Amino acid sequence: MTVSASIANEDGSTVKSRLLHLLKEKRMTQTEFARQLGVSPTYIGAMRRSIPDVKLRKVMEIFPDLNRDWLLYGEGEMLLDTDEDETLISDGYLVPLLPVKAFAGNLQYWASGVELRDCEKVVSPVKGVDFAIRISGNSMEPEFQNGSILFIKRINERAFIPWGNPMVVDTENGVLVKALYPLEPEEDNYIEARSYNPSYPPLKIPVTSIYSLYRILSATKQYSTI
């Protein structure tokens, strides 16, 4: 019997309902999940009581801390206990460093094929970090220098956006770090991304092009030694 067979558990919940619960827990939209899974945004809505093996393997790549038995059968906890991998001696926590850069001034594509298990690990000074990512560019100086590492956590942008604060923005055109501001009501389909460095003009980003937003919890400081 393959995992694509009927898989509802005794209380009547299904793989579909558990998958939706997982996305809510991970604060990931169905659109972004579909993009990473390589399917249509309507994929989850069309699910019945099964998930093909090939799609299951991809889901496990997207969420390496997911308990496979929970997704398939509703058994155990949703997420595996990864505390032993997070805690590092007494001065911080191990988190994955994404092999891409958040451009301060320009954009770079955040590759959807990144697997967290293959990422280098770095020490975060604070707990609760999802990823670390390195800055390239000087548009956010003096607050964030070129080469600094940001420790970031995803937010639910549908619920609340902390306007005026610097954030990492993952868009269909690339990744950047900027301070975000709302625009006038007639332009509510856009947000304004501002640099701290006055040499860089503000950018208007279409809301529909944004995949996800990340709050900056902490950052390293990169100083020149010249």
N, C-alpha and C positions, 0 to 999 in steps of 0.2 A: 504494500500500500504506500503510495507516494504522498508527499505533503500537499499535493494538489487535490487530494480527496476531500470529502466533506469534513469540516472541522469546527463544528459548533460545540461548545462545552455544555455541561449539564444545566447551567442556569440560563441558557438561551442566548448568551452573548456570542458574537461571531468574531472572526479575524478582522473583518471590516470595522466593527465597533471598537475593537482593541487598537487597531491601527490609527483610527481617528483620535482615540484617547492618547496614544503615544505622541502624535503630532501636536496635540494641545500641550502635553507635558514638555515637549521640546520647543514649544513656541515656534513651530514651523508651519507655514501655510501649505495648503494642499497644492497650490501652484508651484511653490519651490520644491516640495517633495517630488512632484511629478517630473520637474526638470531634472532633478538628480537621479531619479529612477529611470529616466529616458522614456516616459510614456505621456499620453495626453492628460491634461488637467482633469478630465472627466473619468480617469481610470478608477479612482476610489469609489466614486458614485456608482460605477457600473459593476463593482464587485458584488458577488453573491456570498457564497460560503467557502471560498477556496482561494488559494494563491499559488501560482505556478512555481516550481522549484527555482527556475532561473531568476524570477522576481524576488523570491525569498532570499536568495544569496545576495542580491543587490541591496535589499533592505538591511541585511546584516552588515554590509560594508558601510552603508550610510550611518547606521547606529551600532557601532561596535560594542556598546555596553548594553544592548538589548538582550533580554532573556528570550531565547528562541522558543522555549516551551511555553512561556507566557503568551507570546503572540499566537502560536498555533493552537494551544489547548487551554489557555487561561490558567496554567499552573505556575505557582511561585510568584515572585515579585516581578514587576515590569522590567526593572533595570538591575543589572548585575552589580554587586558590591565592588566598587573600584577604589575604596578608601586607601587600600594598601598601595595603590599606584599613584594616588594623589599626594599623600603626605611624604615629605622629604625631610629627614632629620629634624632640625629645630628652627630652620630659618626660611621655610617657604613650602611651596607645593609644586609638584611636577605637572606641567601642562604641555599640550602639543603646540609646537611652533609651526605655523602654516608655511609651506615653501613658496609663498607669494608675498608681495609687498603692498602695503597700503600707501598709495601715492599721495603725497602732499603737493598738489599742483597738477599732476597728471593722473592717468588711469592705467590700471593693469588688470587683466582678466583674472578672476578668482577661479581657477580650474576646478570644475565639478568632479574631476576624477581623483581629487586628493583623498587619500585614506588615512585616517588618524593614526592607525597602527603603524604607518610608515613614516610618520612625522618625527623629527627630532624633538626631544623634550627639553624644556627650559624651566627654571625655577621662578615661580610667581611669588611675590611677597604677600599676596592676599589670597584667601580662599574663595571659591565660587566662580573662578575664571573658566570660560569655555575654551578659549584659544589664546595664543600669543601670535602677534604679527609684527613684522618690522616695517618701519617708515622709510620711504625713499622720497627725498625732496625737502625743500626748506620753507614751504608756504605756511607751515604751522609754527615756525619759530617766532618768538623764543621759547614758547611753552614746550614744543616737541621738536627735537633736533633730528636732522637726517641720520638714519642708522639706529635710532632709538627703537626699543621694543615696547609695544602696547599690549596690555593684558586686558582682554575684552570679554564681555558677556552679552549674549543676545537679549534683546528686549522684545516685548510684544508691541509692535508699532501701531497695531489697531487699537490698543487700549490707551496708550500714553506715549508721547514723545517729549523728552526733556529739552525743550527748545532752548537755544543759546549755549548748549553744551557741546563740546567736541565729541564726535562719534565716528566709528568706522562704518562706511556705507558700501554694501555689496550691490552693485547694479548690473544690468545686462551689458553695460559698456565697460565695466571694470570696477576696481575697488579704490576708494579714496578715504582720507580722513579730513573732516571739516567740521566746523560749528554749524549747526542746522537752525534755520529760522523759518516760520510760516510766512507765506505771502498774503496779499490782499485776497478777500473772498472771491473776487473774479478770477483769481489765479490759483484756486485751491487744488488744482491738479498738478501743481508744482511745489517744490520746497526750495529754499535758497540755501546754498552751501557757501559759507564764508571762510576765508583764510585769516589767520592772525597776522601774517606778514602783509602789510599794506601794499606791497608791490603786486599782489595777485588780486584780480577783480573777482567778485562773487559769481557763482555759477547757479543756474536754474536747472533742477533735476526733475524730470517727469516722475510723478508718484508711481505710475505704472511700470517704470523701468527698474524700480527698487525691489531687490529680492529680500533683503534683510538689513536690519540695523543693529549695531553693537555698541553698547556703552563701554567707555574706557574706565576700568576700575583702578588701574595703576599703570605706571610706565617707567622704564629705565631712563636714565639720563646719559646722553652721548655728548661728551665734550672733546673738543679738539686739543691735541697735545702739542700742536705746532706753536 
